[in-house]
Amino acid sequence: MKKIISILILIVTGFSTINAQNTAKFEFKSELIDYGDIEKGSDGTKVFHFKNIGSEPLIIENVYSSCGCTVPTWTKAAIAPGKSGEIQVKYDTNRVGPIRRTITIYSNADEPTKAVKIKGRVLDPDEKS
């Protein structure tokens, strides 16, 4: 009986290892974009660049922002292994003050829910330094 249980454990472990190797996987150039100090009304568009370092095509199912002030767009087509994609975020720079937002990515990657962040500060033109 012990031999049968041991063999079953080895088989299950083997399948788990095989499945773990056949996945899509994100590799971001950076998981944080720092806008720094920017002027009110300036261009709030930035891009997260990534590569699929997995062995299967990477499919981004959806991307959400923690606030309606940040609008994400992303590569809709499957990203083949070794190929790159991007997630563009546009922050509403008419909102004066600190920028601290999370962009959540839902995909078929080995980490199916991935969070990246933006930060910075939109300067008030009426405020004197």
C-alpha positions in Angstrom: 0.0 0.0 0.0 2.9 2.4 0.8 4.4 1.7 -2.6 1.1 2.6 -4.4 0.8 5.8 -2.4 4.4 6.7 -3.1 3.9 6.1 -6.8 0.7 8.2 -6.9 2.5 11.1 -5.1 5.4 10.9 -7.7 2.9 10.9 -10.6 0.9 13.9 -9.2 4.2 15.8 -8.5 5.4 15.1 -12.0 2.2 16.4 -13.6 2.4 19.6 -11.4 5.9 20.2 -12.6 5.0 19.7 -16.2 2.0 22.1 -15.9 4.1 24.8 -14.2 6.6 24.8 -17.0 3.9 25.2 -19.7 2.6 28.7 -18.9 2.7 32.3 -20.0 4.8 34.6 -17.8 5.1 38.4 -17.5 8.5 40.1 -17.3 8.0 43.9 -16.9 10.8 46.4 -17.6 9.3 48.1 -14.5 6.3 47.5 -12.4 6.2 51.1 -11.2 5.9 54.2 -13.3 6.9 57.4 -11.5 5.5 60.5 -13.2 7.5 62.7 -10.8 6.2 66.2 -10.5 4.1 67.1 -13.6 2.1 70.2 -14.6 -1.7 70.3 -14.5 -3.1 69.5 -17.9 0.0 67.9 -19.2 0.1 64.6 -21.1 -0.6 61.8 -18.5 0.1 58.9 -20.9 2.7 56.3 -19.8 3.4 52.8 -21.0 4.3 49.6 -19.1 6.4 47.4 -21.4 6.5 43.6 -20.8 7.7 40.4 -22.4 6.2 37.0 -22.3 9.0 34.8 -20.9 6.8 31.8 -20.6 6.4 28.9 -23.0 2.7 29.5 -23.9 0.9 32.5 -25.5 0.1 35.2 -23.0 -3.5 36.5 -23.2 -4.5 39.6 -21.2 -8.2 39.2 -20.4 -8.8 42.5 -18.8 -7.0 45.5 -17.1 -8.6 47.6 -14.4 -7.5 50.8 -12.6 -8.1 51.6 -9.0 -9.7 54.9 -10.1 -11.7 56.3 -13.0 -9.0 58.9 -13.3 -6.7 56.4 -14.9 -7.7 54.7 -18.2 -5.7 51.6 -19.3 -5.5 50.2 -22.8 -3.5 47.0 -23.7 -2.3 44.6 -26.3 -5.4 42.6 -27.2 -3.8 39.9 -29.3 -2.1 36.9 -27.7 1.6 37.6 -27.1 3.7 34.7 -28.2 6.5 33.3 -26.1 9.5 35.6 -26.4 7.4 38.5 -27.8 6.6 41.8 -26.1 3.4 43.8 -25.4 2.4 46.9 -23.6 -0.2 48.4 -21.2 -0.8 52.1 -21.7 -2.2 54.1 -18.9 -3.6 57.7 -19.2 -3.9 59.6 -16.0 -6.2 62.6 -15.8 -3.7 65.4 -15.1 -6.4 67.9 -14.4 -6.6 66.4 -10.9 -4.1 68.3 -8.8 -2.3 66.4 -6.1 -0.6 63.1 -5.5 -0.9 60.2 -7.9 -1.0 56.7 -6.3 -2.9 54.2 -8.4 -2.9 50.5 -9.0 -3.5 48.9 -12.3 -4.6 45.2 -12.0 -4.0 42.9 -14.9 -6.0 39.7 -15.4 -4.5 37.1 -17.7 -3.6 33.4 -18.3 -0.1 34.0 -16.9 1.4 31.9 -14.1 0.4 34.8 -11.9 -3.2 35.3 -13.2 -3.7 38.6 -11.3 -0.8 41.0 -11.5 -0.7 44.5 -10.0 1.5 47.4 -11.4 1.5 50.9 -10.0 1.8 54.6 -11.0 2.8 57.4 -8.7 3.7 61.1 -8.9 2.2 64.5 -8.2 0.3 66.9 -10.4 1.3 70.4 -9.5 -1.2 73.2 -8.8 -0.3 76.1 -11.0 -1.8 78.5 -8.5 0.4 77.2 -5.6 3.6 79.1 -5.2 6.8 77.1 -4.5 
